[in-house]
Every structure is written in C-alpha cells, then in structure tokens.
Amino acid sequence: MLLAAILVAMVPVHAGALILLDDWYGYVTDSETGAALSGIDVTLYMYDQYDPMDPNYFDDTTTSSTGRYAFNGMDPGEHDLSVYDPNGRYREQWLNGLQYTGARIRKDVQMAPLAERVAGQSRYSTAVAVARRGFDPSGDKSWPDVEHVIIASGEDRAAADPLAAAGLCWAYDAPLFLVSSKSVPSEVAQAVNEIVAANGSTNVLIVGGPVSVPDKRFTELDAAVSGTLTEERILAVGNRFDLAAAIARRVMLIADLDPAKDTPPAALVANGADPTKFFDALALSPISAAKGCPILLVKANSIPAATAGALRDLAFTRAIVGGGPNTVNYTVYGQLQGILDGVGGHMQRWYGQSRYTTAIAIAEKAVDQEHWLNYWTIAIAAKLPDALAGGAAVGNRGGVLVLTRGDSLTPETAAFLERHDMANAYACWVLGGKLSITDAVRKKIIDALMLP
C-alpha cells in the first residue's frame, strides 16, 4: 500500500553532496519557460480506487522550491497522478495508467499556464505553432489523418487571400500554413515533412495567385520534403472576391460528395476590401473551420459579381454578416437579402461597436445560439497574421476566437472571459509573441480566467 507519509532516503555520494533516493519522484515545471513550480499539489492514486477517505489508496505531497516531488513505500501496480496548482494559474494535469514495477521511477510533469502562449519567432513560425495545437494536439509530430495542407501568403499585401481559407481547412481536415513570396520558411517545410512522414503522400492546396504564392514556392517545398507532394492551386487568376467564391464552391462540392461532411446551409459574409475590417472575417473563421460554412467577401457598399453568383448558385438559405453598418452598409445588406429571397432565405447581422465586441458577439452567438462552437478552447489575438492561422486551428477544435489590444486587455474581452467562466475551458491560447500580446496582458488574461 502507499504510505500517507513521505519518507525520504538520502545516501551520501561524496563529501558535501547528497542524492535523494525515492521510489517515485519527478519535477514539475512551466511548459513554456521550463521554470520550476513550487507549491504544486501532487497526488498519487492506486489505479481505479479513488477513495479520498482511505489513505491506503492515495498519497499526496507538495513540490519543493526546485519543483521536486517524491513518494516512497509504494507497492507495484498501476497508478494515476494528479498535479494541481492551488493558486489556479496552471491547468491541472492528469497522468493515467502509470506502471510502478518496484524499480525507481522518475516522472516529470509540465504544466500549461491557464493562458498558454502559442507563438514562434515570426508570423510564419507562429502559424505553424498554432496549426500544431489544432491538428497535432499530442505534440508527437503524428498529425493524425492530415493528408492535405493549405498554403497561403503571410505578407501584408496579400492578407486578404487567406481570409476565406478556413472553409478549406474544414473540407480537407487540413492545417493552414503561411509562406512569403520569396521563400518557404524552414518551420513550414519541417511541419510538412512531418505530415508526409506520418501520413504519406500529401496534397498542397495553394490559396492565392502566383504573385502571392509563386510556383517556385511549391518547388522549394517539394525539394525540402522526403516524400510525395502534389499541388493544386484553387484559383490562378482573379481577385480576392473571386478567390473566396471559388473556395466556397469547392467547400460545398466536398460537402456534397462526402456524406460525413454535414454543413449548415449558411454563408458567412464579411468585408474583404478594407484591411481594417479583416478581423470580422477572422472572427467568423472558426465557424467556417468547424462547420464548413463558407466565408464570402463583399465591399462596404457593393457586392462583387463573384460573391453574388456564389450566393445564388450554392442556394444558401441563410447568410450571416459579420460586422456593423460601417463595415457592410444597409444597402449591401438589403441586396444580400434580395438574393436570398429567391430561395426563401433570410439574413442576420452579428456585430458590436468595435472589432473586439464584434468578435465577442460572433463567438457568443455561435456557441449559445447556434451551438456550432464551444468555449472549451478559446484563442485570443491582437495582430492580423496571428489571427489568420488561429481562427482555422481553434475552429478545428470547435473553439472561438476573440480579440484584444496587444498592450492592454480590452475590457469587453476581460468581461467575456469572466462571464463564461473560462477557467473551466480546456485551453486558452494567447496567439503570438510578446510583440503581439505583452506578458502584462497575458497576466491580465489569466486573472480574468480565474474570476468566478
């Protein structure tokens, strides 16, 4: 049986040095920084015999200043380990089905902060880090069932290209990676190489024309990968509105061909002409990535022909506009309703008074009204490139994307976290490095998550 008391045996190694010998021990650290975590509660249970009233079936201790914990007097068998922060700033970790054979065992544990920073050294490596969270959650480079990848430009001048790409991520169960027109970042090549190694031949779907993503980028990526890549460009010639419409048509085709792909007959509409309004489309992108509803783009005061054609041809019975009248004006809204009238459809507008409250309105309606998403995973972004990949990845997990300022936590976003008791969420991702969202803001996010 496990002893309730922790007995520590110390054997001298040489003068002035001691080594701790314990049946079971380990170190608890911060998953991001590697820093030792002291004062963490660690409980060891006999497998499937969780009786808190019987000390024969469990033992507990607290980590030291070095993050070390230890147990002694153990019987061989299967055990479960619980690691809990009594201050609530880290997520509880459970390690189940651990075998103790009688030989000394070390089991280190990394604890994720309530608000986990998901970032790389650049927008490109950040996009890869975000994609890993969504499509390779175990972090073992297995990328389960990923046989397609979406490639789009990460440059500011082509930021509109990937706005509608989340639908492709749903259709092909594929992560979104960003490249520049001049090179394929090494992190992208590495991730694609892992996918090919784990899953075999992989199809690369390129979003955007050859000016945004030149053909040489696929050649470069193909040369960097040990395996077979195939290439398909969604639309070689056309503008951002044509591209979004082409993506919508492809998404709905996949939905028609694959009985497992069941999507609501709803189109998501956002301003694709004004870069200051792009965040509205990105707030919609988790819905597209989770449910397949395509994102179509309009101008503030007109509907491009490609958008109107896709809306008619694909027979959507519902359209949801992300953003207020300053983003998509009343005339455009009425024209969209006119198109839907032909099939007895109807319009809705989900918006707030700012990009921050619009993202919150979209998240809450998608969860509480439509039950399309959930609050188990929440991503928080401040910069456009971080949100581009973040919306698709968090949508793959069924979660939501909200926004904040990078140098101060937006009060409305703080209230959103408090209102929905986000401390019970499965994960909270802070997208981007410290230049995107400062450590002070992340601390405020954690504070908000901890409030009842």
C-alpha positions in Angstrom: 0.0 0.0 0.0 1.0 3.6 -0.4 2.1 5.3 2.8 0.5 8.6 3.7 3.8 10.0 5.0 6.6 10.9 2.6 9.8 9.1 3.6 13.0 10.4 2.1 16.1 8.3 2.0 19.4 10.2 1.5 22.6 8.4 0.5 25.9 10.2 0.6 27.7 10.4 -2.8 30.8 12.3 -1.7 31.7 14.8 0.9 29.2 17.7 0.9 26.8 16.2 -1.7 23.6 14.1 -1.2 21.4 12.3 -3.7 17.7 11.7 -2.9 16.6 8.1 -3.5 12.8 7.7 -3.7 10.5 5.1 -5.1 8.8 7.7 -7.4 9.9 11.2 -8.0 9.9 14.0 -10.5 10.0 17.7 -11.3 7.1 20.0 -12.1 7.9 22.8 -14.5 6.2 25.5 -16.6 5.6 24.1 -20.0 6.7 27.3 -21.7 9.6 28.6 -19.7 10.8 25.4 -18.0 10.9 27.2 -14.7 10.4 25.1 -11.6 7.0 25.3 -10.0 6.9 25.2 -6.2 3.8 24.7 -4.0 2.1 22.4 -6.5 -0.1 19.7 -5.1 0.8 16.2 -6.4 -1.4 13.2 -5.6 -0.7 9.6 -6.5 -3.6 7.1 -6.6 -3.8 3.4 -6.8 -5.5 2.8 -10.2 -9.3 2.8 -10.2 -9.5 3.0 -6.4 -10.1 6.7 -5.8 -11.2 6.8 -2.2 -10.2 10.1 -0.5 -11.3 8.7 2.8 -8.9 5.8 2.7 -5.2 6.8 2.9 -4.2 3.3 1.7 -5.2 4.2 -1.8 -3.6 7.6 -2.3 -0.7 9.7 -1.2 0.0 13.4 -1.7 2.7 15.9 -1.4 3.7 19.4 -2.4 6.6 20.4 -4.7 9.7 22.0 -3.2 11.4 25.2 -4.3 13.1 23.2 -7.1 9.8 21.8 -8.3 10.6 18.4 -6.9 8.1 15.9 -5.5 8.6 12.4 -4.2 6.8 9.3 -2.9 8.1 6.2 -1.0 6.8 2.9 0.4 5.0 2.0 -2.8 3.6 -1.3 -4.0 4.0 -2.3 -7.6 0.9 -1.7 -9.8 -0.9 0.8 -11.9 -1.2 4.3 -10.7 -2.7 7.7 -11.7 -1.0 11.0 -10.9 -2.8 14.3 -10.4 -0.9 17.6 -10.5 -2.8 20.6 -9.3 -1.9 24.3 -8.8 -3.8 25.5 -5.7 -3.4 29.1 -6.9 -5.2 28.3 -10.1 -2.8 29.8 -12.6 -1.9 26.5 -14.2 -4.2 23.8 -15.6 -4.5 20.6 -13.7 -2.6 17.7 -15.2 -3.7 14.0 -15.0 -1.3 11.2 -16.0 -3.3 7.9 -16.1 -2.3 4.3 -16.2 1.3 4.7 -15.0 3.1 1.5 -14.0 5.3 1.1 -11.0 7.2 -2.2 -11.1 9.3 -1.8 -8.0 12.2 -0.1 -9.7 12.8 3.5 -9.0 10.8 5.7 -11.4 11.1 9.4 -12.4 8.0 11.2 -13.9 8.4 14.8 -14.8 5.4 16.9 -15.4 5.0 20.1 -17.5 2.1 22.3 -16.5 0.4 24.7 -19.0 -0.5 28.2 -17.9 -4.2 29.0 -17.9 -3.4 31.2 -20.8 -0.9 29.4 -22.9 1.2 31.5 -25.3 1.3 29.9 -28.8 4.0 31.6 -30.8 7.1 31.4 -32.9 9.8 33.8 -33.8 7.9 35.2 -36.8 4.3 35.2 -38.2 5.2 32.1 -40.2 6.5 30.0 -37.3 3.6 31.3 -35.2 1.2 30.0 -37.8 3.0 26.6 -37.6 2.8 26.6 -33.8 -0.9 27.4 -33.9 -1.5 24.7 -36.5 0.2 22.2 -34.3 -2.2 23.0 -31.5 -5.2 22.4 -33.7 -4.1 19.4 -35.8 -1.3 17.7 -33.8 -2.6 18.2 -30.2 -0.4 15.5 -28.7 2.7 17.2 -30.0 4.2 14.0 -31.1 4.5 15.0 -34.8 2.0 12.5 -35.9 -0.5 15.0 -37.4 -3.3 12.3 -37.3 -5.2 11.9 -40.5 -3.7 15.0 -42.1 -3.4 14.3 -45.8 -3.8 17.9 -47.1 -2.2 21.2 -46.2 -3.4 24.7 -47.1 -0.7 27.2 -48.1 -1.3 31.0 -48.3 0.7 34.2 -48.4 1.6 35.6 -45.0 2.6 39.0 -46.4 0.5 42.1 -45.5 -0.1 43.0 -49.2 -1.8 39.6 -49.7 -3.6 39.3 -46.3 -7.0 39.1 -48.0 -6.1 35.8 -49.7 -6.3 33.5 -46.6 -9.4 35.2 -45.2 -11.7 32.6 -46.6 -9.3 29.7 -46.3 -10.8 28.3 -43.1 -13.5 26.5 -45.1 -10.9 24.5 -46.9 -9.4 23.5 -43.6 -12.8 22.0 -42.7 -13.3 20.4 -46.1 -9.9 18.7 -46.2 -9.2 18.4 -42.4 -6.1 20.4 -43.2 -3.9 23.0 -41.3 -3.2 26.4 -42.7 0.5 27.5 -43.2 1.8 30.8 -44.3 4.7 31.5 -46.7 6.3 34.5 -48.2 6.5 35.2 -51.9 10.3 34.9 -51.7 10.8 31.7 -49.7 9.2 28.8 -47.7 10.1 29.3 -44.0 12.0 26.4 -42.6 9.4 25.8 -39.9 6.7 25.3 -42.6 9.0 22.9 -44.5 9.6 20.9 -41.3 5.9 20.7 -40.5 5.0 19.5 -44.0 7.8 17.0 -43.9 6.5 15.6 -40.6 3.0 15.3 -42.1 4.3 13.4 -45.1 6.4 11.1 -42.9 3.4 10.4 -40.7 0.7 10.1 -43.3 2.2 9.5 -46.7 1.5 11.4 -49.9 0.2 14.9 -49.1 -1.7 17.3 -51.3 -0.8 21.0 -51.1 -3.7 23.4 -51.8 -2.4 26.8 -52.7 -4.7 29.8 -51.8 -3.9 32.8 -53.9 -2.5 33.5 -57.3 1.1 33.1 -58.5 2.0 36.7 -57.5 1.1 35.9 -53.9 2.5 32.4 -53.8 4.8 31.8 -56.8 5.0 28.3 -58.3 8.7 28.3 -57.1 7.4 28.1 -53.6 5.9 24.7 -54.2 9.0 23.5 -56.0 11.1 24.7 -53.0 8.7 22.9 -50.5 8.7 19.7 -52.6 12.5 19.7 -52.6 12.6 20.1 -48.8 10.3 17.1 -48.2 11.3 13.5 -48.1 8.1 12.1 -49.7 5.5 12.8 -52.2 3.7 16.1 -52.6 1.0 17.0 -55.1 -0.1 20.6 -55.9 -3.3 22.3 -56.6 -4.0 26.0 -56.9 -7.5 26.9 -56.0 -7.7 29.9 -58.3 -4.8 31.1 -60.5 -6.4 34.2 -61.9 -8.8 36.6 -60.1 -9.2 38.9 -57.2 -9.9 38.2 -53.5 -13.6 38.1 -54.1 -13.2 35.6 -56.9 -10.9 33.5 -54.7 -13.4 33.5 -51.7 -16.2 32.5 -54.1 -14.0 29.7 -55.6 -13.2 28.4 -52.1 -17.0 28.4 -51.3 -17.8 26.4 -54.4 -15.0 23.9 -53.5 -16.2 23.6 -49.9 -19.8 22.9 -50.9 -18.7 20.4 -53.5 -16.8 18.5 -50.9 -19.8 18.7 -48.6 -22.0 17.2 -51.4 -19.5 14.4 -52.2 -18.7 13.4 -48.6 -21.7 12.1 -46.6 -19.6 12.7 -43.4 -19.3 16.4 -44.2 -22.6 17.9 -42.9 -22.6 21.7 -43.0 -25.5 24.1 -42.3 -26.8 25.9 -45.4 -25.4 29.2 -44.2 -22.9 31.6 -45.8 -20.7 33.9 -43.7 -20.2 37.3 -45.2 -17.6 39.9 -44.3 -15.9 43.0 -45.7 -12.9 41.8 -47.7 -12.0 45.2 -49.2 -10.8 47.2 -46.1 -7.8 45.7 -44.2 -9.0 47.4 -41.0 -12.2 45.3 -41.2 -10.5 41.9 -41.9 -10.8 41.0 -38.2 -14.6 40.5 -38.8 -13.9 37.7 -41.3 -11.3 36.2 -39.0 -13.8 36.1 -36.1 -16.1 34.2 -38.4 -13.4 31.8 -39.4 -13.7 29.3 -36.5 -17.3 28.7 -37.6 -16.1 28.0 -41.1 -13.3 25.7 -39.9 -15.7 23.8 -37.5 -18.9 23.6 -39.6 -17.9 24.3 -43.2 -20.0 27.4 -43.7 -18.0 29.3 -46.4 -16.8 32.9 -46.0 -17.8 35.2 -48.8 -16.4 38.7 -49.2 -18.1 42.0 -50.1 -17.2 45.6 -50.1 -18.7 48.1 -47.7 -21.1 49.5 -50.3 -21.3 46.9 -53.0 -21.5 43.1 -53.7 -18.9 41.8 -56.2 -20.3 39.7 -59.0 -18.4 36.6 -57.9 -19.9 36.8 -54.4 -23.5 37.3 -55.7 -23.0 34.4 -58.1 -21.8 32.0 -55.4 -24.6 33.0 -53.1 -27.2 32.3 -55.8 -25.7 29.2 -57.3 -25.0 27.4 -54.0 -28.6 28.0 -52.8 -27.8 29.2 -49.3 -31.0 29.7 -47.3 -29.2 31.8 -44.7 -26.4 34.4 -44.6 -24.7 35.9 -41.6 -22.9 39.2 -41.9 -20.0 39.8 -39.5 -19.7 43.5 -38.7 -22.0 46.5 -38.3 -23.3 49.0 -40.9 -20.0 50.8 -41.1 -18.4 47.5 -42.3 -21.2 46.3 -44.5 -23.8 49.0 -45.1 -27.6 48.8 -45.2 -27.7 48.8 -49.0 -25.5 45.8 -49.3 -27.4 44.0 -46.5 -30.6 44.6 -48.4 -29.2 43.4 -51.6 -28.0 40.2 -49.9 -31.4 39.7 -48.5 -32.8 40.2 -52.1 -30.6 37.3 -53.3 -31.8 35.0 -50.5 -35.4 35.9 -51.2 -35.3 33.7 -54.2 -34.9 30.6 -52.1 -36.9 31.8 -49.1 -33.8 32.6 -47.1 -33.0 35.2 -44.5 -30.2 37.4 -43.3 -28.7 38.1 -39.9 -26.1 40.6 -38.7 -23.7 39.7 -35.8 -21.8 42.7 -34.6 -20.7 45.0 -31.9 -19.5 48.6 -31.7 -15.8 47.6 -32.3 -13.8 44.7 -33.7 -13.5 43.5 -30.1 -17.2 43.4 -29.4 -18.0 42.1 -32.9 -15.7 39.1 -32.3 -17.4 38.5 -28.9 -20.9 38.8 -30.4 -19.9 36.2 -33.1 -18.4 33.9 -30.5 -21.4 34.0 -28.2 -24.0 33.6 -31.0 -22.0 30.7 -32.5 -21.9 29.0 -29.1 -25.0 30.0 -27.2 -27.5 30.5 -30.1 -26.4 28.1 -32.8 -24.3 25.5 -30.8 -21.8 25.4 -33.6 -18.8 26.1 -31.4 -18.0 25.8 -27.7 -15.9 27.5 -25.0 -13.6 24.6 -24.4 -10.9 26.2 -26.4 -10.5 30.0 -26.8 -7.9 31.8 -28.8 -7.1 35.4 -28.2 -5.3 37.5 -30.9 -4.2 41.1 -31.3 -2.4 41.0 -34.7 -3.8 40.1 -38.1 -1.2 37.4 -39.1 -1.7 35.6 -35.7 -5.5 35.5 -36.2 -5.2 34.2 -39.8 -3.9 30.8 -38.7 -5.5 31.0 -35.3 -9.1 31.1 -36.5 -8.7 27.9 -38.5 -6.8 26.0 -35.8 -9.1 26.9 -33.0 -12.1 26.1 -35.2 -10.8 22.7 -35.8 -11.0 22.2 -32.0 -14.6 23.7 -32.0 -13.4 26.8 -30.1 -13.8 30.5 -30.6 -11.5 33.4 -31.5 -11.7 36.8 -29.7 -9.5 39.9 -29.8 -7.7 42.2 -27.6 -5.3 45.1 -27.8 -1.7 44.0 -27.5 -0.7 46.4 -24.8 -3.8 46.3 -22.6 -6.5 43.7 -22.1 -9.7 45.1 -23.8 -12.3 45.4 -21.0 -15.0 43.8 -23.1 -12.8 40.7 -23.7 -11.9 40.5 -20.0 -15.7 40.6 -19.2 -16.3 37.9 -21.8 -13.7 35.6 -20.1 -15.2 36.3 -16.7 -18.8 35.9 -17.9 -18.3 32.4 -19.3 -16.2 31.1 -16.5 -13.3 30.4 -18.9 -11.2 28.8 -16.2 -13.2 25.6 -17.0 -12.2 25.8 -20.7 -10.0 23.1 -21.9 -7.4 25.6 -23.2 -6.8 29.3 -23.7 -4.3 30.2 -26.5 -2.6 33.6 -26.5 -1.7 33.9 -30.1 1.7 35.5 -31.0 4.8 36.6 -29.1 5.4 39.4 -26.7 5.4 41.9 -29.5 1.8 40.9 -30.3 0.5 40.5 -26.8 2.6 41.5 -23.9 3.3 39.4 -20.8 1.4 42.0 -18.8 -1.7 41.5 -20.9 -1.4 37.7 -20.7 -1.3 38.1 -16.9 -4.5 40.1 -17.1 -6.0 37.3 -19.2 -5.1 34.7 -16.6 -6.6 37.0 -13.9 -9.8 37.2 -15.8 -9.9 33.5 -16.4 -9.6 32.9 -12.6 -12.5 35.1 -11.7 -15.8 33.2 -10.9 
